[in-house]
């Protein structure tokens, strides 16, 4: 049994939910020629969902040029990931 078959079998059971890896899209085709606006997407990974008790453990940022006419991303400008934050623990509180 390969991984896809195992995932399909687990997905069929009501006690399991199988998440699959997303395939990134890097080519959104030609832009419309309209102006673009730079947008920064910030993703945070934390130790929990409670902002009073959780710590930030990873930050990821992605700078994207967005076509203002279509609202679609046009160019991935830059990606940066910061892992293993070693700041003072009091600075990691959400």
C-alpha positions as CSV (number, residue, x, y, z in Angstrom):
1,X,0.0,0.0,0.0
2,X,1.5,3.4,-1.0
3,X,1.1,6.7,0.9
4,X,-1.9,7.9,-1.2
5,X,-3.8,4.7,-0.6
6,X,-3.1,4.8,3.1
7,X,-4.3,8.5,3.2
8,X,-7.4,7.6,1.2
9,X,-8.2,4.7,3.6
10,X,-7.8,7.0,6.7
11,X,-9.9,9.7,5.1
12,X,-12.7,7.3,4.7
13,X,-12.9,6.7,8.5
14,X,-14.9,9.3,10.5
15,X,-12.3,9.5,13.3
16,X,-9.5,10.7,11.0
17,X,-8.8,13.8,8.9
18,X,-5.9,13.7,6.5
19,X,-4.2,16.8,5.5
20,X,-2.3,16.9,2.2
21,X,0.6,19.0,1.2
22,X,-0.3,22.0,-0.9
23,X,1.5,22.5,-4.2
24,X,2.8,26.0,-4.4
25,X,1.8,28.2,-7.3
26,X,4.6,30.5,-8.5
27,X,3.3,31.5,-11.9
28,X,0.1,33.5,-12.0
29,X,0.4,34.4,-15.7
30,X,1.0,37.8,-17.1
31,X,-0.2,40.8,-15.1
32,X,-3.0,43.0,-16.3
33,X,-0.8,46.0,-16.7
34,X,-2.5,47.8,-13.8
35,X,-0.6,49.2,-11.0
36,X,0.7,46.8,-8.3
37,X,0.8,47.3,-4.5
38,X,3.3,45.5,-2.3
39,X,1.8,43.4,0.5
40,X,3.6,41.7,3.3
41,X,2.1,38.4,4.5
42,X,3.1,37.5,8.1
43,X,2.6,34.0,9.4
44,X,3.3,33.2,13.1
45,X,3.7,29.8,14.7
46,X,3.0,29.7,18.4
47,X,3.0,27.3,21.2
48,X,-0.7,27.5,21.7
49,X,-4.0,29.3,20.9
50,X,-4.2,31.3,24.2
51,X,-2.5,34.6,23.6
52,X,-2.0,35.0,27.4
53,X,0.0,31.8,27.7
54,X,1.5,31.2,24.3
55,X,4.9,32.0,22.9
56,X,5.9,32.9,19.4
57,X,8.3,30.2,18.1
58,X,8.6,31.1,14.4
59,X,7.8,33.9,12.0
60,X,7.6,33.8,8.3
61,X,7.1,36.7,6.0
62,X,6.4,36.9,2.3
63,X,6.5,40.1,0.2
64,X,4.1,39.9,-2.8
65,X,3.2,42.4,-5.5
66,X,-0.5,42.3,-6.0
67,X,-2.2,43.4,-9.2
68,X,-4.6,46.2,-8.1
69,X,-7.1,45.5,-10.9
70,X,-7.5,41.8,-10.4
71,X,-6.4,41.4,-6.7
72,X,-4.2,38.5,-7.8
73,X,-0.6,38.0,-6.6
74,X,1.7,38.9,-9.5
75,X,5.3,38.6,-8.3
76,X,6.7,36.9,-5.2
77,X,9.2,39.6,-4.2
78,X,10.9,38.0,-1.2
79,X,10.4,35.3,1.4
80,X,12.1,35.1,4.8
81,X,11.7,32.7,7.7
82,X,12.9,33.2,11.2
83,X,13.1,30.1,13.3
84,X,14.1,29.3,16.8
85,X,13.6,32.8,18.3
86,X,16.1,33.2,21.0
87,X,14.9,36.5,22.5
88,X,14.2,37.1,26.1
89,X,11.2,34.9,27.0
90,X,9.3,37.9,28.2
91,X,9.6,39.3,24.6
92,X,8.0,36.2,23.1
93,X,4.7,36.6,24.9
94,X,1.8,37.3,22.5
